[in-house]
């Protein structure tokens, strides 16, 4: 249920991680659905175990699996996949394409963060081993080219920032709990993170100093899913407590247009539960 909802919450014209519509079609894991007809129109095979992450780059759907592989599927082709990437030693639990579509970041249960692109073929551009737990949370900044954020699991608890142009870690912050998701605001230089054990919080941060703007509570189990509305104002979170909560955390884009990096947040800490 959560998977379907979070796919539908995305913009109809955008190709984004974990959730998107392609024209009138929607991808759930490795299946293509016509949402108007409410029927499956295609299945893309290739993985040998569960598909736990996916990311869109134009017509390319990249999927990560418990079989430790990343597959690039070209939905214009009749072939199941066009390329297989091998590098992770355990399940690939996080995938995210950069906004320019040139780099793919992958995180695994092996505590590794890899960078790839289509031009380099099956060899990773970079490998990072700084996290001490699984790397599920990955986000690219829409405001600063080459800036990547990643979050570690329970044994790590850190959000790390990477300059992918120099392959250096520029900042590491211990959040105190498992980092499940990361997402940059489109309307301003802020970052939202969701957490699991032990606090189950949603935290809004002001970049680049990572000053805590607000802590949102209400979920009673780890916050596994995060998505943003097309206008960039509202986020929705889903957790193991079987609730969805809507949070109005970002002001409209027009209020940020004068100074994207300097404005303060207009947080409205309201929520609504949907079962």
C-alpha positions in Angstrom: 0.0 0.0 0.0 2.7 2.5 0.9 4.7 1.7 -2.2 1.7 2.5 -4.5 0.8 5.7 -2.7 4.3 7.1 -2.8 4.6 6.4 -6.5 1.4 8.2 -7.2 2.3 11.3 -5.1 5.1 12.3 -7.6 4.7 14.7 -10.5 3.2 13.1 -13.6 6.0 14.4 -15.8 9.0 13.7 -13.6 11.4 10.8 -13.5 12.3 10.4 -9.8 13.6 7.8 -7.5 11.1 5.2 -6.1 8.1 6.8 -7.7 7.1 8.4 -11.0 4.7 8.4 -13.9 5.9 8.0 -17.5 3.1 9.7 -19.4 0.1 7.7 -18.3 2.2 4.8 -17.0 3.6 4.2 -13.5 6.4 1.9 -12.4 6.1 -0.1 -9.2 9.4 -2.0 -8.7 10.0 -3.7 -12.1 6.5 -3.5 -13.4 4.9 -0.9 -15.7 1.3 0.0 -15.0 -1.2 2.1 -17.0 -2.8 4.0 -14.2 -5.8 5.2 -16.3 -6.7 1.7 -17.3 -5.5 0.3 -13.9 -3.7 -2.6 -15.4 -0.2 -3.9 -15.8 1.3 -3.4 -19.2 4.8 -4.7 -18.8 7.1 -6.7 -16.5 10.9 -6.3 -16.7 12.8 -9.3 -15.4 16.5 -9.7 -14.6 16.8 -9.7 -10.8 17.1 -12.9 -8.9 15.7 -11.6 -5.6 13.5 -8.8 -4.3 13.8 -5.3 -5.9 14.3 -2.9 -3.0 15.2 0.4 -4.7 14.7 2.2 -8.0 15.5 5.5 -9.7 14.5 7.1 -13.0 16.7 8.9 -15.5 14.6 10.0 -18.5 13.7 6.7 -20.1 16.2 4.7 -18.0 14.8 2.9 -14.9 17.6 1.7 -12.6 16.7 -0.9 -10.0 18.7 -2.3 -7.0 18.1 -5.7 -5.5 18.9 -8.1 -2.7 20.8 -10.0 -5.4 23.4 -7.2 -5.0 23.0 -6.1 -8.7 21.9 -2.8 -10.2 20.1 -3.1 -13.5 19.5 -0.3 -16.1 16.2 -0.9 -17.9 15.5 1.2 -21.1 11.7 1.3 -21.2 11.9 2.0 -25.0 13.6 -1.3 -25.6 12.0 -4.7 -25.7 15.0 -6.1 -23.7 14.6 -6.6 -20.0 17.7 -4.6 -19.2 20.6 -2.8 -21.0 23.3 -3.0 -18.4 24.2 -4.7 -15.1 26.3 -3.1 -12.4 28.2 -5.2 -9.9 30.0 -3.8 -6.9 27.9 -4.1 -3.7 28.5 -7.1 -1.6 25.0 -7.0 0.0 21.5 -5.8 -0.9 21.3 -2.5 -2.8 18.9 -0.5 -0.7 19.3 3.0 -2.0 19.5 4.6 -5.5 19.3 8.2 -6.7 20.2 9.8 -10.1 21.6 13.4 -10.0 19.4 16.1 -11.4 21.4 16.4 -14.5 21.1 12.7 -15.1 24.9 12.2 -15.3 25.6 10.3 -12.0 23.9 7.6 -10.1 24.5 7.1 -6.4 23.9 3.7 -4.8 23.9 2.6 -1.2 24.0 -0.9 0.2 23.6 -3.0 3.2 27.4 -3.5 2.9 27.7 0.1 4.3 29.1 1.3 1.0 28.2 4.3 -1.2 29.1 4.1 -4.9 29.0 6.6 -7.7 28.2 5.4 -11.3 27.4 6.9 -14.7 26.4 5.4 -18.1 29.6 6.5 -19.8 31.9 4.6 -17.5 30.1 1.4 -18.1 30.1 -1.2 -15.4 32.9 0.3 -13.3 32.0 2.7 -10.4 33.4 6.2 -10.6 34.0 6.3 -6.8 33.6 4.1 -3.7 33.0 5.5 -0.2 33.3 3.4 2.9 32.8 6.0 5.7 29.4 4.8 6.9 29.2 2.2 9.6 25.8 0.8 8.7 23.5 0.3 5.7 23.1 3.3 3.3 19.5 3.6 2.4 19.0 7.4 2.5 20.5 9.3 -0.5 19.7 12.8 -1.9 21.3 15.1 -4.5 21.1 18.9 -3.9 19.1 20.8 -6.5 21.0 24.0 -5.6 24.7 23.0 -5.6 26.1 20.9 -8.4 27.9 17.8 -7.3 26.6 17.9 -3.7 25.4 14.5 -2.4 23.9 13.6 1.0 23.8 10.1 2.4 22.5 8.7 5.7 23.5 5.6 7.6 21.5 3.0 9.6 21.3 2.3 13.3 25.0 1.6 13.9 26.0 4.8 12.1 23.2 7.4 12.6 25.2 10.0 10.5 24.3 12.3 7.6 27.3 12.8 5.4 27.8 15.3 2.6 30.0 14.6 -0.4 31.6 16.7 -3.0 31.3 14.3 -5.9 33.6 16.5 -8.1 36.5 15.9 -5.7 35.2 12.7 -4.1 35.6 14.1 -0.6 33.4 14.0 2.5 32.8 17.7 3.4 30.7 17.2 6.6 29.4 14.4 8.9 26.6 14.9 11.5 25.5 12.4 14.1 21.7 12.6 14.2 21.3 10.2 17.1 19.1 7.7 15.3 18.8 5.6 12.2 18.6 7.7 9.0 15.9 6.3 6.7 15.4 9.0 4.1 16.8 12.3 2.9 15.3 15.0 0.6 16.4 18.5 -0.3 13.8 21.2 -0.6 13.2 22.5 -4.1 12.2 25.9 -2.8 15.1 26.7 -0.5 18.4 25.4 0.9 16.9 23.1 3.5 17.0 19.3 4.0 14.5 17.0 5.5 15.5 13.7 7.1 13.3 10.8 8.4 14.5 8.5 11.2 13.9 5.1 12.7 15.3 3.5 15.9 15.1 4.9 18.3 13.4 8.3 17.9 11.2 7.8 14.8 11.4 11.6 14.0 11.3 13.8 11.0 13.8 16.6 11.2 14.1 19.8 9.1 17.6 21.2 8.7 19.0 24.5 7.4 21.9 24.0 5.0 24.8 24.4 4.8 25.4 24.6 8.6 22.9 21.9 9.3 21.1 23.9 12.0 18.0 22.1 13.2 14.9 24.1 12.2 12.2 21.8 13.6 11.6 18.2 14.8 8.3 16.6 13.8 7.0 13.8 15.9 3.9 11.5 15.7 5.0 8.3 14.1 5.5 5.5 16.6 7.6 3.3 14.3 10.5 4.0 11.9 9.7 6.4 9.1 10.5 4.3 6.0 8.9 6.4 3.3 9.2 10.0 2.2 7.8 11.9 -0.8 7.3 15.6 -1.7 4.4 17.3 -3.5 4.9 18.7 -7.0 4.9 22.3 -5.7 7.6 21.5 -3.1 5.6 22.7 -0.1 4.3 19.5 1.4 5.9 16.2 2.3 4.2 12.9 3.2 5.7 10.2 5.4 4.8 6.6 5.9 5.9 4.4 8.7 5.6 0.9 10.1 2.8 2.3 12.4 0.5 2.0 9.3 -0.1 5.7 9.1 0.6 8.4 6.5 1.2 11.9 7.7 1.2 15.1 5.7 3.4 17.9 6.8 3.4 21.5 5.3 7.0 22.3 5.9 8.2 24.5 3.0 6.7 27.9 1.9 5.8 28.5 -1.8 8.6 28.9 -4.3 7.8 32.5 -5.0 8.6 33.4 -1.4 12.1 31.9 -1.9 12.8 33.4 -5.3 14.6 36.5 -3.9 17.2 34.7 -2.0 17.1 30.9 -2.1 20.0 30.3 0.2 19.2 33.1 2.8 15.6 32.8 3.7 14.3 31.3 6.9 11.8 28.5 7.0 8.1 29.1 7.2 7.4 25.8 9.0 3.7 24.9 9.6 3.8 21.8 11.8 0.4 20.4 10.9 -0.3 16.8 10.0 -3.1 14.5 9.0 -3.3 10.7 9.4 -4.6 8.5 6.6 -5.0 4.8 6.8 
